[in-house]
Structure formats: structure tokens, C-alpha cells
Amino acid sequence: MSKTGGVRRMLRPWWAKLIVLAALIAAAWGVYRLVNPPAPPPAPPSGKVEKADITQVVQAAGVLQAKTKVDVGAQVSGQIQTLHVQLGQQVKKGELLVSLDPELARNEVARAEATLLQQRALLEARQVDLKLARTEAERQRRLLSGNATAGQEAERAESELAKLEAEVRGQSAVLSRLQADLAQAEVRLGYTRIAAPMDGVVVNIPVQVGQTVIAVQITPVMLTLADLDTITVRTKVPEADIQLVKPGQVARFATISGDGQRYEGRLRVIQPIPERAGNAVFYNVLFEVDNRARKLYSDMTVQVDIETGAAKQVLAMPMLALGERDKDGRFKVTELDDKGKQQPRLVRTGLQDGKKVQVLEGLKAGDKVLLAPPSEAASDAASAATS
């Protein structure tokens, strides 16, 4: 007997044991599967077509601004003598805001008054001379009519009268100009007291007492007033959504302060000239909200919801059910029948609120629609139906 044959006889019992063990394991697994059958595969996620309320909104970023803001400037040069208001102070129209040093303006008024008085005196003197010239001219006319004077004397009197009449007219014109100069100097004196042109809040004071302002080419800004009772919201609507937006629609927003209050207004105007940020195009849409409670501040950033449509109790389905859109504007949807069979459908939609979409045609109330991508067979059937 060979050595190899002896080894094989020694290993045969181990192979037999392994075969028996495998058979026992298979039998035990079969019994386990009979007692604990595998759970059926989960049903694909689906949604139901049913009636619901839908409010469609366009969301856009907005910035708060005072509805009216006015830069109050100085119309004359001078040194700031007094600031009568403080930052954040509420003022009324006509209230004194800033006083400039009035000495230069007063001196101009005094010089204008003196020049005007001098001109009046000169005019009065010329008017006296004119009166005498008229008297002499009348006398010469009478004498000439009676041949009691020479014609040369009469002509000289007429010439003197005409000359004095012209001088008086010239002096009167000079007097009018000097009166205008005086009025202008008085106006400039009044400009040293800068008053509020409107009711509002002082939101900016870029100057300080003692500073000299020069009002020659550019009007220097002394302070800025803003009407904060009404706030304008400048909303940047993306180009893709602007056709849904119309003046008169309701717009709402809340601030990030956390007070939970929502503010509401109606769109007033859509500015026709867009703004560009890189390759993106935005249109400014403006509306106003009441701010008499003074909770809103200029330059706050807010998220605005513009209500572009609303419908009550209309047929709707989850937006996750929508597939690709065809050339006619209809969406591919997979319907699930009572047996779970998938059927392709083409659905025309209406309003949507981000979760639900209105069903205009293609499905009826109670239908189930697939929320996950359809199976391969259903996809092939949908492709065949739309080809």
C-alpha cells in the first residue's frame, strides 16, 4: 500500500462530516425561512391628488429705505455758528436747524442799503434839475410864441430838458438794480439760518460747529432729513420671476430681529431699468409699509414674499411628482393604479407653492402619483407614449 492511499483513507471521514454539516445548515435555513418569510419590498413613495388651498409666492431680497430723504444744504458760505438739532431728532417743517455766522451777510446788506440811499439822493437831485429844466422849457416856448426870445435859446432849453429826462431814466434804472441787490443781500442773510424743508428725522449730520462751508460751485450738505413714518421696500426680483409680478399684488416680509411681526404692503411700481450683478439681472419692485411705530430702520435687509396668485380648494398634487416638461408646457407624471402598476401621464399645471402644484388637466381627484423616479419599464412606456 502506498503512503498516498493511506492518507486518503484517513481524510474520508472529514469530508463526510462537512457534507453532513452543510446539509444540516441548509435544512435549518429552509426551516427558518418558512417560519420567518422575508418582508415584501417597500412600496414606492407616492402622493395623492386631492383638493387643497394654494398660495403662490415669489421670494426676493429687499432693502428698506425712507420714502422721502432730503439733503439740507447751505446756499451761502460761512462758518457754522450753531447746530440746533441732534442726530435722530424729530423736527417740523420750518424749524431752525443750523445757524451760520451772519456778519458777512449783514455787512453786505449794510453796503447795499448805503449804496441805495446814495442813489436815491442822486436821483432826487436830478429830478429837481429836471423840474427846473421843464419850467425853463415852458417859459422859452411862451416867449418864442410871442417873439420875445431867440429861437436858439428855446432850442437850448429843450435840449437841456431832454438830457435831464434821459439822466433821470438812467438813474431810476440804477436805483431799481440797487434795490434788487439789497433784496438779494437780505435773502443771503436769511440763508444763514437754515430751516427744515419738511417734517422728518435727522439721520445724518456731516458737519460740526466751527466748520467753514464754501457754497461756490457745490452746495455743501449740512444734514439729512428723512420721513421714517413710511418705509419704502426696494425688492430685487430675479429676471426669471419678474413676469409673475404685477403692481397691486400683496407683499409681506419680516425682519431678522426675531419679534415675529410681519409687515404687509401692495406693490407700487416696477422699475423698467434692471440692475446687473455679474450675469444675473434683477428688477427693482417698490412698495411701502407703515412705520409710525419706528420698528423699521433704513438699509435693513429683508426677505420679501410677493403673492402672485392664490386659489382655494383646487385639485393639487405634490410637486415631487413632476417629471420633465414637454414642448407644450405639460409635465410627465407617473400614476399608480390600485394594483401598483405605473402608468405615464401628461399633466398641465397651474399655481404652485413650493410643496403643492395645481392640476389643471391630466389627473382626477383620488389618483395616486409616483414621487420617486419611475421604474425602467414605466420610463420606457412614458417614452413610447410621448414619442
NORMOTA-V17315 format. One record per pair of residues at least 12 apart in sequence whose ideal C-beta (glycine too) atoms are under 10 Angstrom apart, sorted by the first residue. I is the first residue (numbers start at 1). J is the second residue. Records with the same first field share a line. If there is no record, write none. Layout:
# NORMOTA-V17315
I=J + J
This chain:
# NORMOTA-V17315
43=336 + 340
44=334 + 336 + 340 + 342 + 368 + 370 + 371 + 372 + 373 + 374 + 375 + 378
45=318 + 320 + 321 + 370 + 371 + 372
46=318 + 320 + 321 + 334 + 335 + 336 + 340 + 367 + 368 + 369 + 370 + 371 + 372
47=316 + 317 + 318 + 319 + 320 + 321 + 336 + 356 + 367 + 368 + 369 + 370 + 371
48=316 + 317 + 318 + 321 + 336 + 365 + 366 + 367 + 368 + 369
49=315 + 316 + 317 + 318 + 321 + 333 + 335 + 347 + 359 + 362 + 363 + 364 + 365 + 366 + 367 + 368 + 369
50=313 + 315 + 316 + 317 + 356 + 359 + 365 + 366 + 367
51=312 + 313 + 314 + 315 + 316 + 359 + 365
52=311 + 312 + 313 + 314 + 315 + 316 + 317 + 353 + 355 + 356 + 357 + 358
53=310 + 311 + 312 + 313 + 314 + 316 + 353 + 356
54=309 + 310 + 311 + 312 + 313 + 314 + 315 + 316 + 350 + 351 + 352 + 353 + 354 + 355 + 356 + 357 + 358
55=250 + 305 + 307 + 308 + 309 + 310 + 311 + 312 + 351 + 352 + 353 + 354 + 356
56=244 + 306 + 307 + 308 + 309 + 310 + 311 + 350 + 351 + 352 + 353 + 354 + 357 + 358
57=241 + 244 + 249 + 250 + 251 + 252 + 304 + 305 + 306 + 307 + 308 + 309 + 310 + 351 + 352 + 353 + 354
58=235 + 237 + 238 + 240 + 241 + 242 + 244 + 245 + 249 + 251 + 285 + 304 + 305 + 306 + 307 + 308 + 309
59=235 + 237 + 238 + 241 + 253 + 303 + 304 + 305 + 306 + 354
60=235 + 236 + 237 + 238 + 241 + 242 + 245 + 251 + 253 + 282 + 283 + 284 + 285 + 302 + 303 + 304 + 305 + 306
61=234 + 235 + 236 + 237 + 238 + 253 + 282 + 301 + 302 + 303 + 304
62=232 + 233 + 234 + 235 + 236 + 237 + 251 + 253 + 284 + 285 + 286 + 287 + 300 + 301 + 302 + 303 + 304 + 306
63=232 + 233 + 234 + 235 + 236 + 284 + 298 + 299 + 300 + 301 + 302 + 304
64=228 + 231 + 232 + 233 + 234 + 253 + 255 + 263 + 289 + 291 + 296 + 297 + 298 + 299 + 300 + 301 + 302
65=226 + 231 + 232 + 233 + 234 + 286 + 298 + 299 + 300
66=200 + 201 + 203 + 224 + 225 + 226 + 227 + 228 + 229 + 230 + 231 + 232 + 291 + 296 + 297 + 298 + 299
67=226 + 227 + 228 + 229 + 230 + 231 + 232 + 233 + 286 + 288 + 289 + 291
68=198 + 199 + 200 + 225 + 226 + 227 + 228 + 229 + 230 + 232
69=198 + 200 + 201 + 203 + 204 + 224 + 225 + 226 + 227 + 228 + 232 + 298
70=196 + 197 + 198 + 200 + 223 + 224 + 225 + 226 + 227
71=204 + 206 + 219 + 220 + 221 + 222 + 223 + 224 + 225
72=97 + 98 + 194 + 195 + 196 + 197 + 198 + 200 + 202 + 204 + 205 + 219 + 221 + 222 + 223 + 224 + 225
73=194 + 213 + 215 + 218 + 219 + 220 + 221 + 222 + 223 + 224
74=98 + 100 + 191 + 192 + 194 + 207 + 213 + 214 + 215 + 219 + 220 + 221 + 222
75=100 + 187 + 188 + 190 + 191 + 192 + 194 + 215 + 219 + 220
76=100 + 102 + 104 + 105 + 108 + 187 + 188 + 189 + 190 + 191 + 192 + 194 + 213 + 214 + 215
77=100 + 101 + 104 + 105 + 188 + 191 + 192 + 212 + 213 + 214 + 215 + 216 + 220
78=99 + 100 + 101 + 102 + 103 + 104 + 105 + 188 + 191 + 192 + 212 + 213 + 214 + 215
79=100 + 101 + 103 + 104 + 192 + 209 + 210 + 211 + 212 + 213
80=98 + 99 + 100 + 101 + 194 + 207 + 208 + 209 + 210 + 211 + 212 + 213 + 220 + 222
81=98 + 99 + 100 + 101 + 102 + 103 + 192 + 193 + 209 + 210
82=96 + 97 + 98 + 99 + 100 + 101 + 193 + 209
83=97 + 98 + 99 + 194 + 202 + 205 + 207 + 208 + 209 + 211 + 222 + 223
84=96 + 97 + 98 + 99 + 193 + 194 + 195 + 196
85=97 + 98 + 196 + 201 + 202 + 205 + 223 + 225
86=202 + 205
87=201 + 202 + 203 + 204 + 205 + 223
88=201 + 202 + 203 + 205
89=200 + 201 + 202 + 203 + 205 + 223 + 225
90=199 + 200 + 201 + 202 + 225 + 228 + 229 + 294
91=195 + 196 + 198 + 199 + 200 + 201 + 202 + 223 + 225
92=195 + 196 + 198 + 199 + 200
93=195 + 196 + 197 + 198 + 199 + 200 + 225
94=195 + 196 + 197 + 198 + 199
95=195 + 196 + 199
96=193 + 194 + 195 + 196
97=193 + 194 + 195 + 196 + 197 + 202 + 205 + 222 + 223 + 225
98=192 + 193 + 194 + 195 + 205 + 207 + 209 + 213 + 222 + 223
99=192 + 193 + 194 + 209
100=189 + 191 + 192 + 193 + 194 + 212 + 213 + 215 + 222
101=192 + 210 + 212
102=188 + 189 + 190 + 191 + 192 + 193
103=192
104=188 + 189 + 192
105=185 + 186 + 187 + 188 + 189 + 190 + 191 + 192
106=185 + 186 + 188 + 189 + 192
107=185 + 189
108=181 + 182 + 184 + 185 + 186 + 188 + 189
109=181 + 182 + 183 + 184 + 185 + 186 + 187 + 188 + 189
110=182 + 185
111=181 + 182 + 185
112=178 + 179 + 180 + 181 + 182 + 183 + 184 + 185 + 186
113=178 + 181 + 182 + 185 + 186
114=178 + 182
115=174 + 177 + 178 + 181 + 182
116=174 + 175 + 177 + 178 + 179 + 180 + 181 + 182
117=178
118=178
119=171 + 172 + 174 + 175 + 176 + 177 + 178 + 179
120=171 + 175 + 178 + 179
122=167 + 171 + 174 + 175
123=167 + 168 + 170 + 171 + 172 + 174 + 175
124=171
125=171
126=164 + 165 + 167 + 168 + 169 + 170 + 171 + 172
127=164 + 167 + 168 + 171 + 172
128=164
129=160 + 161 + 163 + 164 + 167 + 168
130=160 + 161 + 163 + 164 + 165 + 166 + 167 + 168
131=164
132=160 + 161 + 164
133=157 + 158 + 159 + 160 + 161 + 162 + 163 + 164 + 165
134=157 + 160 + 161 + 164 + 165
135=157 + 161
136=153 + 154 + 156 + 157 + 158 + 160 + 161
137=154 + 156 + 157 + 158 + 159 + 160 + 161 + 162 + 164
138=157 + 161
139=153 + 154 + 157
140=153 + 154 + 155 + 156 + 157 + 158 + 160 + 161
141=154 + 157 + 158
142=154
143=157
144=157
188=215
191=215
194=222 + 223
196=223 + 225
197=225
198=225 + 226 + 227
199=225 + 227 + 229
200=224 + 225 + 226 + 227 + 228 + 229
201=224 + 225 + 226 + 227 + 228 + 229 + 294 + 298
202=223 + 224 + 225 + 226
203=223 + 224 + 225 + 226 + 228 + 297 + 298
204=221 + 222 + 223 + 224 + 225 + 226
205=221 + 222 + 223 + 224
206=220 + 221 + 222 + 223 + 224
207=220 + 221 + 222 + 223
226=298
227=291
228=291 + 292 + 294 + 296 + 297 + 298
229=290 + 291 + 292 + 293 + 294
230=265 + 288 + 289 + 290 + 291 + 292 + 296
231=263 + 265 + 287 + 288 + 289 + 290 + 291 + 295 + 296 + 297 + 298 + 300
232=265 + 268 + 286 + 287 + 288 + 289 + 291 + 298
233=251 + 253 + 263 + 265 + 267 + 268 + 285 + 286 + 287 + 288 + 289 + 296 + 300 + 302 + 304
234=271 + 284 + 285 + 286 + 287 + 304
235=251 + 253 + 267 + 270 + 282 + 283 + 284 + 285 + 286 + 287 + 302 + 303 + 304 + 306
236=274 + 275 + 277 + 280 + 281 + 282 + 283 + 284 + 285 + 304
237=267 + 270 + 274 + 281 + 282 + 283 + 284 + 285 + 304 + 306
238=280 + 281 + 282 + 283
239=274 + 276 + 280 + 281 + 282 + 283
240=280 + 281
241=282 + 283 + 306 + 308
242=270 + 274 + 281 + 282 + 283 + 285
243=308
244=306 + 308 + 309
245=267 + 270 + 283 + 285 + 306 + 308
246=267 + 270 + 285 + 306 + 308
247=266 + 267 + 268 + 269 + 270 + 285 + 286 + 287
248=266 + 267 + 268 + 287
249=265 + 266 + 267 + 285 + 287 + 306 + 307 + 308 + 309
250=264 + 265 + 266 + 267 + 287 + 305 + 306 + 307 + 308 + 310
251=263 + 264 + 265 + 266 + 267 + 268 + 285 + 286 + 287 + 289 + 304 + 305 + 306 + 307 + 308
252=264 + 265 + 289 + 302 + 303 + 304 + 305 + 306 + 307
253=265 + 287 + 289 + 296 + 300 + 301 + 302 + 303 + 304 + 305 + 306
254=302 + 303 + 304 + 305
255=295 + 296 + 297 + 300 + 301 + 302 + 303
256=300 + 301 + 302 + 303
257=295 + 296 + 297 + 300
259=295
261=293 + 295 + 296
262=305
263=287 + 289 + 290 + 291 + 295 + 296 + 302 + 304
264=287 + 289 + 290 + 305 + 307
265=286 + 287 + 288 + 289 + 290 + 304
266=287 + 288 + 289 + 307
267=285 + 286 + 287 + 288 + 304 + 306 + 307
268=285 + 286 + 287 + 288
269=284 + 285 + 286 + 287
270=283 + 284 + 285 + 286
271=283 + 284 + 285 + 286
272=284
285=304 + 306
287=304 + 306
308=351
309=350 + 351 + 352 + 353 + 358
310=351 + 353
311=350 + 351 + 353 + 358
314=350 + 351 + 356 + 358 + 359 + 360
315=350 + 357 + 358 + 359 + 360 + 361 + 363 + 364 + 365 + 367
316=349 + 350 + 351 + 352 + 353 + 355 + 356 + 357 + 358 + 359 + 365
317=333 + 347 + 349 + 356 + 357 + 358 + 359 + 362 + 363 + 367 + 368 + 369 + 371
318=355 + 356 + 357 + 369 + 371
319=331 + 349 + 352 + 353 + 354 + 355 + 356 + 357 + 371
320=355 + 357 + 369 + 370 + 371 + 372
321=333 + 334 + 335 + 345 + 347 + 357 + 359 + 363 + 368 + 369 + 370 + 371 + 372
322=347 + 349 + 352 + 357 + 369 + 371
323=344 + 345 + 346 + 347 + 370 + 373 + 374 + 379 + 382
324=382 + 386
325=346 + 349
326=346 + 386
328=346 + 348
329=348 + 349
330=345 + 346 + 347 + 348 + 349 + 360 + 361 + 362 + 386
331=345 + 346 + 347 + 348 + 349 + 357 + 359 + 362
332=344 + 345 + 346 + 347 + 362 + 374 + 379 + 382 + 383 + 385 + 386
333=345 + 346 + 347 + 349 + 359 + 362 + 363 + 367 + 369 + 370 + 374 + 382
334=368 + 369 + 370 + 371 + 372 + 373 + 374 + 375 + 378 + 379 + 381 + 382
335=347 + 362 + 363 + 367 + 368 + 369 + 370 + 374 + 378
336=367 + 368 + 369 + 370 + 371 + 374 + 378
337=367 + 368
338=368
340=368 + 370
341=377 + 378
342=369 + 370 + 374 + 375 + 377 + 378 + 379 + 381 + 382
343=367 + 370 + 374 + 378 + 381 + 382 + 385
344=370 + 374 + 378 + 379 + 380 + 381 + 382 + 383 + 384 + 385 + 386
345=362 + 363 + 367 + 369 + 382 + 385
346=361 + 362 + 363 + 382 + 385 + 386
347=359 + 360 + 361 + 362 + 363 + 367 + 369
348=360 + 361 + 362 + 363
349=361 + 362
